[in-house]
């Protein structure tokens, strides 16, 4: 005897039980667009990717460099793709520009956001373009200050004993401290401390200049004696690596006024400024044309 067991499809089939309805969502992109040219600096531009409806799977959107001479990871940084997680409708990321110490010319970048690799949603690619300008500023700031190394004179400040300690940057071959000065004698002003700004365009590339420090007037050697003085030279150029502080500890006497003391040499080679001590050690080195002059227009 054959027995046939017949079951209704309505009892066993789960068709229609899911509440997920297949859709065809669209993806919209808010990107920086064509950004006005800006000077090289650390800065970021936002990219926001929005999907019209959530999906039951992750959705990937790709970012691709399609033009320009900038290098990802060196000049700028951005992900190769971003993921809109399942159940979500948006994700954001950034295109980051990186400040570096390399001597560069104007650089460009063109990025495409979205392509046909995106599945489960329709997307219209968009592009953003960037132009990064080299920073051109040629000033370097110097400060000269001083104190006795191991001496106190009736509690008086050293500025009361040394009225004028000067710093000049001399052409090579000068025999007198005040023959020439690339600082324009800014740091020979009877101030304590002294400060001045060097315009690097006054230097001749490849020439080695002498940095002289000397007492010009106001030092009472009879009262203070031949005591060692710590002289500090601070130097800085904006965002450049050319910045630092050096200390000279020496016996400065008022008879140094005529010839001064040559303690450092300064050289401009290409775009790099180098400060070297009397032992040949480099105490400061870096590009000197860094200064933020313009700010980029960042778009959300």
C-alpha positions as a Python dict, from the first residue, in 0.01 Angstrom:
ca = {
    (1, 'X'): (0, 0, 0),
    (2, 'X'): (132, 334, -99),
    (3, 'X'): (58, 633, 118),
    (4, 'X'): (117, 978, -17),
    (5, 'X'): (162, 1263, 231),
    (6, 'X'): (82, 1594, 74),
    (7, 'X'): (164, 1915, 254),
    (8, 'X'): (55, 2261, 160),
    (9, 'X'): (325, 2505, 44),
    (10, 'X'): (164, 2761, 270),
    (11, 'X'): (268, 2555, 572),
    (12, 'X'): (642, 2510, 490),
    (13, 'X'): (750, 2795, 256),
    (14, 'X'): (890, 3109, 430),
    (15, 'X'): (842, 3332, 127),
    (16, 'X'): (713, 3666, 239),
    (17, 'X'): (829, 3623, 599),
    (18, 'X'): (1127, 3862, 562),
    (19, 'X'): (1069, 4232, 624),
    (20, 'X'): (1365, 4327, 400),
    (21, 'X'): (1245, 4472, 75),
    (22, 'X'): (1500, 4483, -209),
    (23, 'X'): (1567, 4844, -310),
    (24, 'X'): (1788, 5038, -547),
    (25, 'X'): (1929, 5319, -332),
    (26, 'X'): (2121, 5610, -476),
    (27, 'X'): (2441, 5756, -333),
    (28, 'X'): (2508, 6127, -317),
    (29, 'X'): (2852, 6280, -254),
    (30, 'X'): (2940, 6609, -88),
    (31, 'X'): (3298, 6682, -190),
    (32, 'X'): (3536, 6982, -179),
    (33, 'X'): (3492, 7039, -554),
    (34, 'X'): (3746, 7263, -723),
    (35, 'X'): (3934, 7419, -433),
    (36, 'X'): (4100, 7761, -477),
    (37, 'X'): (4481, 7740, -475),
    (38, 'X'): (4631, 7750, -125),
    (39, 'X'): (4978, 7760, 29),
    (40, 'X'): (5125, 7431, 149),
    (41, 'X'): (5021, 7349, 505),
    (42, 'X'): (4863, 7075, 715),
    (43, 'X'): (4492, 7094, 634),
    (44, 'X'): (4197, 6864, 566),
    (45, 'X'): (3894, 6861, 336),
    (46, 'X'): (3582, 6665, 427),
    (47, 'X'): (3403, 6419, 199),
    (48, 'X'): (3053, 6305, 303),
    (49, 'X'): (2887, 6010, 129),
    (50, 'X'): (2515, 5957, 183),
    (51, 'X'): (2290, 5670, 69),
    (52, 'X'): (1917, 5719, 21),
    (53, 'X'): (1822, 5398, 207),
    (54, 'X'): (2009, 5157, 436),
    (55, 'X'): (2112, 4819, 299),
    (56, 'X'): (2150, 4476, 455),
    (57, 'X'): (2511, 4460, 335),
    (58, 'X'): (2809, 4696, 353),
    (59, 'X'): (2847, 4932, 56),
    (60, 'X'): (3196, 5039, -54),
    (61, 'X'): (3279, 5368, -224),
    (62, 'X'): (3626, 5414, -376),
    (63, 'X'): (3849, 5725, -383),
    (64, 'X'): (4105, 5734, -663),
    (65, 'X'): (4378, 5976, -764),
    (66, 'X'): (4319, 6038, -1132),
    (67, 'X'): (4555, 6329, -1190),
    (68, 'X'): (4821, 6558, -1049),
    (69, 'X'): (5177, 6512, -932),
    (70, 'X'): (5124, 6473, -558),
    (71, 'X'): (5202, 6146, -378),
    (72, 'X'): (4958, 5976, -141),
    (73, 'X'): (5126, 5930, 196),
    (74, 'X'): (5384, 6202, 136),
    (75, 'X'): (5209, 6512, 5),
    (76, 'X'): (4854, 6412, 96),
    (77, 'X'): (4666, 6125, 255),
    (78, 'X'): (4329, 5969, 178),
    (79, 'X'): (4177, 5620, 202),
    (80, 'X'): (4140, 5408, -110),
    (81, 'X'): (3782, 5332, -15),
    (82, 'X'): (3526, 5392, 258),
    (83, 'X'): (3248, 5162, 374),
    (84, 'X'): (2888, 5256, 449),
    (85, 'X'): (2806, 4990, 711),
    (86, 'X'): (2495, 4779, 664),
    (87, 'X'): (2197, 4947, 819),
    (88, 'X'): (2359, 5289, 795),
    (89, 'X'): (2307, 5563, 539),
    (90, 'X'): (2622, 5776, 552),
    (91, 'X'): (2996, 5784, 609),
    (92, 'X'): (3251, 6066, 608),
    (93, 'X'): (3624, 6083, 546),
    (94, 'X'): (3887, 6345, 472),
    (95, 'X'): (4150, 6427, 213),
    (96, 'X'): (4445, 6550, 419),
    (97, 'X'): (4730, 6765, 290),
    (98, 'X'): (5066, 6729, 460),
    (99, 'X'): (5328, 6995, 524),
    (100, 'X'): (5681, 6872, 451),
    (101, 'X'): (6036, 7006, 430),
    (102, 'X'): (6097, 6924, 64),
    (103, 'X'): (6176, 7205, -179),
    (104, 'X'): (5887, 7186, -422),
    (105, 'X'): (5710, 7384, -689),
    (106, 'X'): (5335, 7422, -736),
    (107, 'X'): (5168, 7080, -707),
    (108, 'X'): (4826, 6956, -814),
    (109, 'X'): (4591, 6675, -723),
    (110, 'X'): (4268, 6546, -880),
    (111, 'X'): (4058, 6290, -696),
    (112, 'X'): (3759, 6091, -821),
    (113, 'X'): (3510, 5982, -558),
    (114, 'X'): (3301, 5683, -661),
    (115, 'X'): (3318, 5446, -959),
    (116, 'X'): (3160, 5129, -1099),
    (117, 'X'): (3310, 4913, -825),
    (118, 'X'): (3027, 5019, -591),
    (119, 'X'): (2763, 4742, -571),
    (120, 'X'): (2407, 4741, -434),
    (121, 'X'): (2359, 5111, -502),
    (122, 'X'): (2377, 5352, -791),
    (123, 'X'): (2644, 5620, -772),
    (124, 'X'): (2745, 5913, -992),
    (125, 'X'): (3118, 5979, -951),
    (126, 'X'): (3238, 6328, -866),
    (127, 'X'): (3582, 6486, -879),
    (128, 'X'): (3774, 6733, -665),
    (129, 'X'): (4084, 6924, -770),
    (130, 'X'): (4349, 7095, -559),
    (131, 'X'): (4643, 7326, -632),
    (132, 'X'): (4907, 7363, -359),
    (133, 'X'): (5142, 7660, -384),
    (134, 'X'): (5499, 7668, -251),
    (135, 'X'): (5546, 7893, 48),
    (136, 'X'): (5761, 8193, -24),
    (137, 'X'): (5883, 8399, 265),
    (138, 'X'): (6246, 8474, 326),
    (139, 'X'): (6278, 8614, 677),
    (140, 'X'): (6459, 8453, 971),
    (141, 'X'): (6424, 8593, 1324),
    (142, 'X'): (6723, 8619, 1559),
    (143, 'X'): (6736, 8710, 1929),
    (144, 'X'): (7050, 8777, 2133),
    (145, 'X'): (7042, 8764, 2513),
    (146, 'X'): (7309, 8727, 2783),
    (147, 'X'): (7380, 8660, 3149),
    (148, 'X'): (7683, 8604, 3367),
    (149, 'X'): (7782, 8240, 3378),
    (150, 'X'): (7884, 8234, 3746),
    (151, 'X'): (7874, 8582, 3891),
    (152, 'X'): (7641, 8827, 4062),
    (153, 'X'): (7717, 9196, 4101),
    (154, 'X'): (7519, 9349, 4386),
    (155, 'X'): (7202, 9198, 4245),
    (156, 'X'): (7222, 9414, 3935),
    (157, 'X'): (7083, 9286, 3608),
    (158, 'X'): (7351, 9220, 3352),
    (159, 'X'): (7190, 9476, 3125),
    (160, 'X'): (7299, 9736, 3382),
    (161, 'X'): (7659, 9628, 3335),
    (162, 'X'): (7658, 9554, 2964),
    (163, 'X'): (7461, 9819, 2785),
    (164, 'X'): (7516, 9695, 2434),
    (165, 'X'): (7601, 9344, 2325),
    (166, 'X'): (7565, 9326, 1948),
    (167, 'X'): (7523, 9060, 1681),
    (168, 'X'): (7604, 9111, 1314),
    (169, 'X'): (7609, 8882, 1012),
    (170, 'X'): (7910, 8981, 809),
    (171, 'X'): (8024, 8939, 453),
    (172, 'X'): (8317, 8696, 435),
    (173, 'X'): (8651, 8872, 461),
    (174, 'X'): (8535, 9171, 665),
    (175, 'X'): (8790, 9269, 932),
    (176, 'X'): (8569, 9495, 1142),
    (177, 'X'): (8245, 9390, 1307),
    (178, 'X'): (8064, 9696, 1176),
    (179, 'X'): (8193, 9695, 817),
    (180, 'X'): (7876, 9531, 689),
    (181, 'X'): (7575, 9366, 846),
    (182, 'X'): (7306, 9169, 663),
    (183, 'X'): (7074, 9249, 954),
    (184, 'X'): (7109, 9620, 882),
    (185, 'X'): (7245, 9675, 1237),
    (186, 'X'): (6906, 9584, 1385),
    (187, 'X'): (7086, 9393, 1660),
    (188, 'X'): (7323, 9680, 1740),
    (189, 'X'): (7055, 9902, 1890),
    (190, 'X'): (7140, 9944, 2261),
    (191, 'X'): (6860, 9700, 2347),
    (192, 'X'): (6872, 9414, 2595),
    (193, 'X'): (6799, 9163, 2457),
    (194, 'X'): (6870, 9241, 2092),
    (195, 'X'): (6645, 9115, 1815),
    (196, 'X'): (6643, 9136, 1439),
    (197, 'X'): (6516, 8977, 1119),
    (198, 'X'): (6738, 8853, 838),
    (199, 'X'): (6611, 8889, 483),
    (200, 'X'): (6763, 8585, 313),
    (201, 'X'): (6741, 8753, -28),
    (202, 'X'): (7034, 8971, 81),
    (203, 'X'): (7254, 8661, 95),
    (204, 'X'): (7450, 8523, -200),
    (205, 'X'): (7391, 8150, -243),
    (206, 'X'): (7702, 7952, -165),
    (207, 'X'): (7875, 8231, 29),
    (208, 'X'): (7973, 8157, 390),
    (209, 'X'): (7884, 8447, 619),
    (210, 'X'): (8029, 8513, 963),
    (211, 'X'): (7811, 8561, 1271),
    (212, 'X'): (7989, 8804, 1507),
    (213, 'X'): (7904, 8881, 1869),
    (214, 'X'): (8076, 9154, 2069),
    (215, 'X'): (8036, 9410, 2345),
    (216, 'X'): (8017, 9757, 2200),
    (217, 'X'): (7976, 9971, 2510),
    (218, 'X'): (7868, 9989, 2872),
    (219, 'X'): (8075, 9707, 3017),
    (220, 'X'): (8248, 9803, 3342),
    (221, 'X'): (8542, 9562, 3339),
    (222, 'X'): (8686, 9719, 3654),
    (223, 'X'): (8377, 9637, 3861),
    (224, 'X'): (8265, 9313, 3703),
    (225, 'X'): (8603, 9170, 3617),
    (226, 'X'): (8676, 8936, 3326),
    (227, 'X'): (8382, 8708, 3401),
    (228, 'X'): (8247, 8452, 3160),
    (229, 'X'): (7918, 8548, 3004),
    (230, 'X'): (7662, 8307, 2863),
    (231, 'X'): (7536, 8452, 2538),
    (232, 'X'): (7228, 8289, 2385),
    (233, 'X'): (7136, 8317, 2018),
    (234, 'X'): (6783, 8207, 1934),
    (235, 'X'): (6690, 8166, 1570),
    (236, 'X'): (6365, 8066, 1405),
    (237, 'X'): (6204, 8063, 1065),
    (238, 'X'): (5830, 8008, 1082),
    (239, 'X'): (5738, 7645, 1023),
    (240, 'X'): (6084, 7559, 896),
    (241, 'X'): (6322, 7317, 1059),
    (242, 'X'): (6563, 7611, 1082),
    (243, 'X'): (6506, 7696, 1446),
    (244, 'X'): (6692, 7647, 1769),
    (245, 'X'): (6902, 7802, 2040),
    (246, 'X'): (7278, 7805, 2094),
    (247, 'X'): (7480, 7927, 2391),
    (248, 'X'): (7829, 8080, 2378),
    (249, 'X'): (8013, 8085, 2709),
    (250, 'X'): (8316, 8311, 2684),
    (251, 'X'): (8493, 8604, 2846),
    (252, 'X'): (8358, 8911, 2670),
    (253, 'X'): (8558, 9227, 2722),
    (254, 'X'): (8493, 9579, 2606),
    (255, 'X'): (8801, 9577, 2382),
    (256, 'X'): (8616, 9330, 2156),
    (257, 'X'): (8421, 9618, 2012),
    (258, 'X'): (8650, 9674, 1714),
    (259, 'X'): (8689, 9319, 1590),
    (260, 'X'): (8419, 9126, 1772),
    (261, 'X'): (8422, 8752, 1804),
    (262, 'X'): (8341, 8517, 1516),
    (263, 'X'): (8141, 8232, 1664),
    (264, 'X'): (7933, 8088, 1383),
    (265, 'X'): (7908, 8076, 1007),
    (266, 'X'): (7585, 8100, 809),
    (267, 'X'): (7539, 7966, 456),
    (268, 'X'): (7249, 7964, 212),
    (269, 'X'): (7266, 7673, -30),
    (270, 'X'): (6971, 7656, -268),
    (271, 'X'): (6671, 7682, -38),
    (272, 'X'): (6847, 7562, 277),
    (273, 'X'): (7003, 7776, 547),
    (274, 'X'): (7277, 7621, 764),
    (275, 'X'): (7430, 7754, 1086),
    (276, 'X'): (7765, 7598, 1181),
    (277, 'X'): (7971, 7645, 1499),
    (278, 'X'): (8345, 7703, 1521),
    (279, 'X'): (8408, 7327, 1551),
    (280, 'X'): (8228, 7256, 1225),
    (281, 'X'): (7912, 7120, 1387),
    (282, 'X'): (7578, 7203, 1226),
    (283, 'X'): (7357, 7359, 1493),
    (284, 'X'): (7072, 7468, 1268),
    (285, 'X'): (6954, 7366, 924),
    (286, 'X'): (6630, 7395, 730),
    (287, 'X'): (6438, 7556, 451),
    (288, 'X'): (6379, 7923, 504),
    (289, 'X'): (6088, 8003, 272),
    (290, 'X'): (5807, 7873, 491),
    (291, 'X'): (5530, 8104, 597),
    (292, 'X'): (5157, 8048, 572),
    (293, 'X'): (5031, 8334, 359),
    (294, 'X'): (4692, 8204, 247),
    (295, 'X'): (4444, 7970, 406),
    (296, 'X'): (4257, 7708, 204),
    (297, 'X'): (3883, 7724, 169),
    (298, 'X'): (3767, 7400, 328),
    (299, 'X'): (3426, 7268, 235),
    (300, 'X'): (3225, 7026, 450),
}
